[in-house]
Amino acid sequence: MIHTNDIKTEIKEHWEGHILPFWSALKDPNNGGFYGWVGNDLQVDPLAPKGGIATARQLWSFAAAYRVTGNQIWRDHAEHAYRFLADHVLDAEHGGLYWMVDAKGEPLDTSKHVYTQSFGVYSLSEYYRATGDESALEIAKTLFALIEDHGLNAELPAYKEQFDRFWNEQPNEMLSENGVTADYTMNTHIHVLEAYTTLYRVWPDPQVKAALERLLGILYERVYDKETKFLGVFFDKQWNSIIDLRSFGHDIEASWLIDETLKVLGLDQHPEYSAMVTDIAYNISNVAVNTDGSLLNEQEGDHVDEKRIWWVQAEAMVGFYNAYQRTGDPLFLERVERLWTYTKEHIIDHRAGGEWYWSADGDGTPDQSEIAGPWKCPYHNSRFCIELIERMG
């Protein structure tokens, strides 16, 4: 068995020597922000659009890197991302973050998605946590208010998904997949939870606490299936599941995000929530770990998608290590070790100037998808590195 100190050393070296340098090289000195696209051939497209989600995730990643390492260069990169988000991605007239801007920061798609706003709250709170910049916290508070005012259906309760620029609700095309259009999604709810948890760390306001308690209740009562131990994925307006889909990566990610909220709120007196955290982790460990140690992607009906997605491996390592910390069960530590071995061999792009491949197939062959894009950002794998570095002590 590998000693955790060895894993921690490897992860820290990989993060500081491979992941962060790749993304820092994409800094756009002319138009602000970071270049929006790197193809599988590692060619940068300096004219590619820049996503609102990607910009927020870049801000979070560099802010967190500065907070953890104290390295001024990461603060400079975080400030660079912050300026682009505040000056170009934020709608100064109608509030909220755009879905997409062009390379120069002009609006391309002015849709407002609650998912995007949540990453704004998350990244701005982390930036404030790292730098103490009050202007960032004020924007985070404003985005929180927008989500609560426009995004919350307080009667159910539930958080809505997609709006136009003027905050009129629209069909949720941005976060629906598998041939359905969902009114509510598990994905948006776990990321609003993640965002509000970080906001509460720096602004412990009663409104934020109430919203977090509401979200925990939604996840436990509406999203979590207490019999199967899976989370539902897509729902209609009455919280009925509209597809037989299990997202293994989101489930294990949700388990540790929920646990973070419990820790921040001091809510360990809720045994049903704590049981949910460990039950999800055991369930995913039992059903979604492949013989090579990797985590499978999802299952729709009887069909299992066996692609090994980059972010799924990253979140699984955090989720299983969190479960190890909570239970002491060495099974979870073994899961982390084997996932890290698989990731090093098949997901990390070892080419000069590479980062992580999007996914690998069953025999470990990487696919040809982009290395950086609107959804492919430094957040999942940077966060995995940070979480394990901090947790392994």
PyMOL commands that set and color helices and strands:
alter all, ss='L'
color gray80, all
select helices_A, chain A and resi 4-24+52-69+72-89+114-131+134-151+186-202+206-223+248-265+271-287+310-327+330-347+379-391
alter helices_A, ss='H'
color red, helices_A
select strands_A, chain A and resi 50-51+100-101+107-109+112-113+152-153+158-159+162-163+169-170+184-185+234-235+245-247+298-300+303-305+308-309+359-360
alter strands_A, ss='S'
color yellow, strands_A
deselect
rebuild
show_as cartoon
